[in-house]
Amino acid sequence: MIEIDTESLVPIYSQLIFQIKRAIVLGDLTHGQSMPSVRSLAGDIGVNMHTINKAYKLLVDEGVLVQEKKGFKVSEKEVIQTSVENSQQIQQKIDELLIDSLIFGIDLDALMETRLYVMKGCDTDDLDD
């Protein structure tokens, strides 16, 4: 479920937060579902327990997760919403990426194919097959 890119400039806790939110939006994690324990997730993905705990606590602060006596659960509330402002910001970033792609000669068909694979949750490495 969660994959961490240790070569990325994005902090690991931020990657965790993004991936957990993405899993909720895609329905891989459902409201009220228990999260993996800090210890087990740290072991599964090879990340320090303090990093997992930091990500979980920040998600609690955002209302995405709730902390219980034993562990964390996905909040029952619908917290992750797409606002008009967020949609506009995302559209602006997409437009900038498309312009950059044209400047650097990236094939738009290949870019769209990659986008579809990512949206379906597939591994982009499968594109070469």
N, C-alpha and C positions, 0 to 999 in steps of 0.2 A: 504494500500500500504506500508506504513512505520511502522515498528515495532521496538521499542527500548527495549533493555534488560538492565534494571536499575541495575541488579546484575552483569553485565559484567565488566571486568576490562578495556575494550575498552571505551575510552571517548565517550560520547553521540554524540558530533559533528562528530567524526570519523564514528560512526555507521550510522549517517544520510548521510554522504558523500558516504559511501559504498552502502547504500540502494538506493540512488538516481542514482548512476552510474549503479547499477544492474538493476534498473527499465528501464533505457535507453537501456542497452544492450539487455534486454529481450523484448523491444518494448512496455513496459507499459507506458513509457514516450516517446513522439516522438519529433523530431527536430522542434523547433518553438512553442512547446506547453507551455502555461503559467504554472508556478509552483503555488502551493497554497501560499497564502500570508503568511508572517511570523507569523502574529497574528493567522490566522486560523489553520495553521499547528501546532503551539505551543499549541493551545487549543485542537486540535484533539488528539495529542499524549502525552499531559501533560508534555511538555518540556518548559523551559524558552525561551522567544522570542530571547534573546541575543545568545543562543545556536544555534537556527535555523539560525539567521542572520550570525553567524560565519561560519556555514557550507555552507550557500549560497555564502558568500563572497569568501571562499576558492575555491568553485567550479567555481566562476567567474574568479578567478586568474588562474585556470587550463584551462579555456576556455570551460568548460562543460556547464555552464550557462552564460547568459548575463543579465546584469541589465538594466532595462528600467526605464522610469520615474515612472511608476506604476508597481513595482514588478520585478519578474525574469522570464525568459523563458529559455527553453532548447536551447542551441546553435544550429544554423543551420549547423555548421561544424561537421564533423565526427572527434571528438577529442579522444574518447576512442577507442584505437586500441590495438590489441594484437601484441606485438613485439616478435621477436625470443627470446630475452633475458628474457622477462617476462614469456614466455612459458617455457623456460628452468628452471627458478626459481620455477615456479609452479609445474613442473614435479618433481623437486628435493624435494619439500615439500610433494608432494603426495607419493613419494618413502619412505620418512622418516616416514610418517604417517602409511604406510602399514607395514613397519618394526616394528614400535611401536605397531601396532595392533597385529602382530604375537607374539611379546614378551609378551604382556599383555593378550593374549588368546582371542582376539576379533574375532568373526566369520567373515571371509572375505565376505561371501555371504550376511550377514546382513549389513555389511559396504557398500557393493556395492548397495544393495537395498536402503539404506538410501541415498546414493549419487544420485541415480536416482530420488528419490522423491524430493530431494533438487533442482536438476537441472530442474525439471519440475515445480518448484515453489510451491510444495505442502508442507503442514505442516508435519514435521516428527512425530508429535503426532499421525498422521493417520496410522503409521506403525503398531501400536498395535491392530488396528481394524481388 
